Amino acid sequence: MQVAVPAIGVDASVTRLGLNPDKSLEVPSTAQDTGWWSGGSVPGTPGPAVIAGHVNLAGETGVFASLDRLGPGDEVTVRLDAGQEVTYRVDRVERHAKDAFPTNDVYGATEGSELRLITCGGAFDPDTGHYFDNVVAFASLVS
């Protein structure tokens, strides 16, 4: 699987992600890969497909470093393993504190095929090595 987000220069591989023991989403192992939450919807099918990527990792700029620059109307294309392409249009981009993450809005059931792109954002806490926020782009199926 591949994901392309031309507005921010992304054309990246998509790996499979599961959940960590604490039920949080696993993250991609490299700064330049993205990961699809395999417990959710497949892109192009009803429900929200979730793809995560790093803003940075170990000092390397991450694939979703510019995710917060997306705006309504920007397109995202997911190329599935079988060669089919699914195109989404960004509806909105939000930033939320990790302790106020909109779990239902991101992972909850939807009638149509939708896409969520997720990365970290906001201020970085050097003591924990984590960001305080998450950036989420919400997109709806075009074709």
C-alpha positions in Angstrom: 0.0 0.0 0.0 1.1 3.6 -0.7 -0.3 7.0 0.3 0.2 10.2 -1.6 -0.6 13.7 -0.3 0.7 16.1 -3.1 -0.1 19.3 -1.2 2.6 18.4 1.4 4.9 16.4 -0.8 4.1 13.0 0.6 4.4 9.7 -1.4 5.1 7.0 1.2 4.8 3.3 1.9 2.1 2.1 4.2 2.8 -0.7 6.6 0.3 -2.5 8.8 -0.1 -1.3 12.4 -1.8 -3.0 15.3 -2.3 -2.0 18.9 0.2 -1.8 21.8 -0.5 -3.7 25.0 -2.0 -0.5 26.5 -4.4 -0.3 23.5 -2.7 2.7 21.9 -1.9 2.6 18.2 1.4 1.3 17.2 3.6 3.7 15.2 5.6 3.1 12.0 9.2 2.0 12.6 10.8 4.6 10.4 10.4 8.4 9.9 9.5 8.0 6.3 6.9 5.2 6.4 3.3 5.5 7.3 1.1 2.8 8.9 -2.5 1.8 8.4 -4.4 0.6 11.5 -5.3 -2.9 10.4 -8.0 -3.2 13.0 -10.0 -0.6 11.2 -11.5 -0.1 7.8 -9.6 -0.7 4.6 -9.3 2.4 2.5 -12.2 2.6 0.1 -14.6 0.6 2.3 -17.2 2.0 4.7 -15.9 3.4 7.9 -12.8 5.4 8.8 -9.4 4.1 7.6 -6.6 5.4 9.8 -3.1 6.1 8.6 -0.4 7.3 11.0 3.0 8.8 10.4 5.7 10.6 12.4 6.3 14.3 12.6 9.9 13.4 13.3 11.8 10.4 14.7 15.2 10.4 16.3 16.0 13.8 14.7 14.8 12.9 11.2 12.0 14.8 9.7 8.9 12.6 9.5 6.6 11.9 6.6 3.8 13.8 8.2 5.9 16.8 9.4 3.6 19.1 7.4 0.3 17.4 8.0 -0.9 20.5 9.9 -0.6 22.5 6.6 -3.3 20.5 4.8 -6.5 22.3 4.2 -10.0 21.6 3.0 -10.0 20.4 -0.6 -6.5 18.9 -0.6 -6.5 15.4 -2.0 -5.1 12.2 -0.6 -4.7 9.0 -2.7 -4.2 5.6 -1.3 -2.9 2.9 -3.6 -4.0 -0.5 -2.4 -1.9 -3.7 -2.7 -4.1 -4.8 -5.6 -3.3 -1.6 -7.6 -6.6 0.1 -7.0 -6.4 3.8 -6.1 -8.8 5.4 -3.7 -9.0 9.3 -3.5 -10.1 11.3 -0.6 -10.6 15.1 -0.1 -9.6 16.7 3.2 -12.6 18.1 5.1 -10.7 19.6 8.1 -7.5 19.4 10.1 -7.6 19.5 13.9 -5.1 19.5 16.7 -6.0 18.0 20.1 -4.1 17.5 23.3 -3.3 13.8 23.6 -5.2 13.6 26.9 -8.3 14.9 25.0 -7.9 12.9 21.8 -11.2 12.6 19.9 -11.3 8.8 19.8 -14.9 8.4 18.6 -14.4 11.1 15.9 -11.3 9.3 14.6 -12.2 5.6 15.0 -16.0 5.6 15.3 -18.3 4.2 12.7 -19.1 6.3 9.6 -21.7 5.6 6.9 -19.3 6.3 4.0 -15.6 5.7 3.4 -13.5 8.2 5.3 -9.8 8.6 6.0 -7.9 9.9 9.0 -4.3 10.9 8.8 -2.6 11.2 12.3 0.7 12.5 13.6 2.0 14.3 16.7 2.0 18.0 17.1 2.2 21.0 19.3 5.0 21.4 21.8 7.6 18.7 22.4 8.4 17.6 25.9 12.1 16.7 26.1 11.6 15.1 29.5 9.3 12.4 28.1 10.4 12.5 24.5 6.8 12.9 23.3 4.6 15.7 21.9 1.7 17.0 23.9 -0.8 17.0 21.0 -1.9 15.0 17.9 -2.8 16.5 14.5 -5.6 14.7 12.7 -6.7 15.3 9.1 -10.2 14.2 8.3 -11.0 13.3 4.7 -14.0 11.9 2.8 -14.0 9.6 -0.3 -14.1 11.2 -3.7 -13.5 8.2 -5.9 
